[in-house]
Amino acid sequence: MGSKICTNCKKEKPFSEFYKLNKRCLSSWCKECQKLLNKTPIRKKYNKLLNRTPMRRKYNNDWRRNHEYDRHGFPRIRRNAKQRVWMAVKSGRLEKKPCEVCGKLKVDGHHEDYNKPLEVIWLCPTHHRERHQAFIDYMKGGV
C-alpha cells in the first residue's frame, strides 16, 4: 500500500505500523516507538496531567453526568428540548412558522421554558439572538 519513515527509529515501515491521528494524518512515530515512549516515567506523568488515564476519564464522565451537563457544556435539559423540537418537526408533529417579529421564513425555535420542550416561539436568528441578549441583560441587572 505505502510506507513511511519513523522519525524516531528512522526505519521505513508500512502505513499500518503507524497510528492514525485523524482521517488524513498518521503519527510521525511508529506504533512500536510510541509504545516505548508511553512507558517512560515522564510520559506517564504527562498522561496523568492531561487526564488521559481511564480512571480520570471515568471520573470526568460521571461528574458531567451527575452535574447535568452534556459533553458540549450545555445543560442536558436544554439539549433534550432542542432534540425533541427537531424530532417533532422532522416527524411532522410540529410545524415551523414564520418569525413572530418580522415574518422571515428561516427560523429557530426559542424555548421560554425547557421543561416544556414542544412549546416554542419561532424567531429568525437575529431576533432569537436579541431575545437571549435581553434575557442576559435582565439577569445581570442591566435592563
Secondary structure, 3 states (H helix, E strand, C coil): CCEEECCCCCCEEEHHHEEECCCCCEEEEEHHHHHHHHCCHHHHHHHHHCCCCHHHHHHHHHHHHHCCECCCCCEHHHHHHHHHHHHHHHHCCCCCCCCCCCCCCCCEEEECCCCCCCCEEEECHHHHHHHHHHHHHHHHCCC
